[in-house]
Amino acid sequence: MIPLLTVASFGVMLSTVTRNSAASVVGTIGFVILLFIIGQIPGLEGLHPYLLNEQFENWHGLLRTPTDWAPIAHSAWVCALYAVPSLLAGYLVFLRRDVAGG
C-alpha cells in the first residue's frame, strides 16, 4: 500500500500545482508509464532498485516465513524519497493559494 500512496502523493502534488484534476490524473499515469519505460531501457539496470514500480514487489517479503524485512525497509525509504518531496511541493504551493475566496 505504501508504493500506491506514493503514486497518489504525486497525483496530489500535480493537482495542487496545476489546479486541474484531469491534468493530475493524466500526469500521474504519465509518470508511472515513464517509470516503466525507464525500467526497460538497457544499461539502466542500476536504477531498478530505486524505481517506484519495483517497490511493489518488495512487499512480497511479508508473505514469506520467516518475514523478510530487508526489501520492505528498502521499499519504505525509496517510497519516502518519492513521496516526501511531492507532498512538500504540493503543500508549499497550497500555502500560497487563496482557498478562502477572499
C-alpha positions as CSV (number, residue, x, y, z in Angstrom):
1,M,0.0,0.0,0.0
2,I,2.9,2.4,0.6
3,P,4.0,2.5,-3.1
4,L,0.4,3.1,-4.1
5,L,0.2,6.0,-1.6
6,T,3.4,7.3,-3.1
7,V,1.9,7.4,-6.5
8,A,-1.2,9.1,-5.0
9,S,1.0,11.8,-3.4
10,F,2.5,12.6,-6.8
11,G,-1.1,13.0,-8.1
12,V,-2.0,15.3,-5.2
13,M,1.1,17.4,-5.9
14,L,0.1,17.7,-9.6
15,S,-3.5,18.5,-8.7
16,T,-2.3,21.3,-6.4
17,V,0.2,22.7,-8.8
18,T,-2.0,22.6,-12.0
19,R,-5.4,23.3,-10.3
20,N,-6.8,20.8,-12.8
21,S,-7.9,17.3,-11.8
22,A,-7.7,15.9,-15.3
23,A,-4.1,17.1,-15.6
24,S,-3.2,15.4,-12.3
25,V,-4.7,12.1,-13.5
26,V,-3.0,12.2,-16.9
27,G,0.3,13.4,-15.3
28,T,0.2,10.7,-12.7
29,I,-0.4,8.0,-15.3
30,G,2.3,9.5,-17.5
31,F,4.7,9.5,-14.5
32,V,4.1,5.8,-13.9
33,I,4.4,4.9,-17.6
34,L,7.7,6.9,-17.7
35,L,9.0,4.8,-14.7
36,F,8.1,1.6,-16.6
37,I,9.9,2.9,-19.7
38,I,13.0,3.8,-17.7
39,G,12.9,0.3,-16.2
40,Q,13.0,-1.3,-19.7
41,I,16.0,0.7,-21.1
42,P,19.1,-1.5,-21.3
43,G,22.1,-0.2,-19.4
44,L,20.0,1.3,-16.6
45,E,19.7,-1.8,-14.5
46,G,21.4,0.0,-11.7
47,L,18.3,2.2,-11.3
48,H,15.9,-0.6,-10.9
49,P,16.1,-0.9,-7.1
50,Y,15.2,2.8,-6.9
51,L,12.3,2.9,-9.4
52,L,8.9,3.1,-7.8
53,N,7.4,0.4,-9.9
54,E,10.0,-2.1,-8.5
55,Q,8.9,-1.3,-4.9
56,F,5.5,-3.0,-5.3
57,E,7.2,-6.4,-5.5
58,N,9.4,-5.8,-2.4
59,W,6.3,-6.2,-0.2
60,H,6.1,-9.9,-1.0
61,G,8.5,-10.4,1.9
62,L,5.6,-10.1,4.2
63,L,4.2,-13.3,2.9
64,R,7.4,-15.3,3.5
65,T,8.1,-17.4,6.5
66,P,10.2,-16.0,8.2
67,T,9.3,-12.5,7.2
68,D,12.0,-10.9,5.0
69,W,12.2,-7.3,6.3
70,A,15.2,-6.1,4.2
71,P,13.2,-5.5,1.0
72,I,10.3,-4.0,2.9
73,A,12.6,-1.5,4.6
74,H,14.3,-0.7,1.3
75,S,10.9,-0.1,-0.3
76,A,9.7,2.1,2.6
77,W,12.7,4.5,2.3
78,V,12.6,4.6,-1.5
79,C,8.9,5.4,-1.4
80,A,9.7,8.2,1.1
81,L,12.2,9.6,-1.4
82,Y,9.4,9.9,-3.9
83,A,6.5,10.9,-1.6
84,V,8.1,13.5,0.7
85,P,9.3,15.9,-2.0
86,S,5.9,15.6,-3.8
87,L,3.9,16.3,-0.7
88,L,6.2,19.1,0.4
89,A,5.9,20.8,-3.0
90,G,2.2,20.4,-3.1
91,Y,1.9,21.8,0.5
92,L,4.1,24.8,-0.3
93,V,2.0,25.6,-3.4
94,F,-1.2,25.2,-1.4
95,L,0.1,27.6,1.3
96,R,0.4,30.4,-1.3
97,R,-3.1,29.8,-2.8
98,D,-6.2,31.7,-1.7
99,V,-8.7,29.0,-0.9
100,A,-11.0,31.1,1.3
101,G,-12.1,33.2,-1.7
102,G,-11.1,36.5,-0.1
